[in-house]
C-alpha cells in the first residue's frame, strides 16, 4: 500500500526545521550553564548514605538525559525534517 503525502509549503518546513535546530542549540547552551554533577562523600554505608548516593546517581542520570540526550534527539529530528524538502523532488 502506497500513501501519498502532499506538502504545499516546503519553505515552511525548512523554517520549522531551522527553528527546531535553534531550539536544540539553545537547550544545549542553557544546559552547559545549568548542569551540575552531584556526588556525596558519606564515608559509611548507613541507610541514609545509601539512599543519598542512590538519589544523586538518579539525579545525575536524569540530568544526562535532559542536558545531553534530549538535545541530540531534537537536533536529529530537525535534520530529518529538513530532508523532507529534498526528498520531495524525487
N, C-alpha and C positions, 0 to 999 in steps of 0.2 A: 504494500500500500504506500503510495507516494502522496505526501502532503505538500501543498504549495503555500508558502507564506509570502505575501506581497508587502513590501516596505515602500511607503510613499515619500518618506523624508529621510534619505540617507545622511544628509548633513546633520540632522538632529541626533541620529545615532552616534555619529562621530563626536558631537558636542557632549553627549551623555557619557561616552567612554572617557573623554578628557576630564570631565567633571569627577568621575569615579576615580581616575588616576590621581587627580589633585587631592581628593579626599584621602586617598591612601597615603600620599606623601605627608599630608597634614597630620594624620594619625601617627605615622612613624616619627615625625618630628616632635610631636607632643609627647610621645612615649619615651623618647630619649631624655626629655626633661623631667619626666614623671617617675619612671621606673626606679625601684629600689630593690635591692637584694636583702631579704630578711634572713637572719640566722640567729642562733642563740648559743650561748656558752653556759650550759647548765651545770656541767661537771658531774651530774649524778643521773641516776635512772629512776627518779621518783615518777609517780603517775603524772604530776604536774609538768615535769620536764619533758616526758614523752609526749604528752598532749600538746605542749607548746611547740616542740620540734615538729610534730605532725602538722600542726596548724601552719607553721612557717613554710613547710615543704609544699603544702597545698596552695598557699598564697603565692609562692614563687612560681608554681606550675600555672596557676591562673594568669598571673602577670605575663608569663611567656606566651600563653595563648593570645591574650589581648594585645600585647605590645609587639609580638613578632609574627605569630602565625596568622592572625586576622588581617594585618596589613598586606601580607603576601597573597592571601586569598583575594582580597579586594583588587590588588594590582593584576592578578591573573584574570579575574573577572573582567576588568576594564580592557585588558588585551583581547579577550575573547569577543567582547562587544565590538571593539574597533575593527576586528577582522570580518565582521558581518558585511561591511560595505565592499570589501574586496571580494568576498565570496559571491556577492550578488551579480557581479559582472560575468560569472561563468555560466 
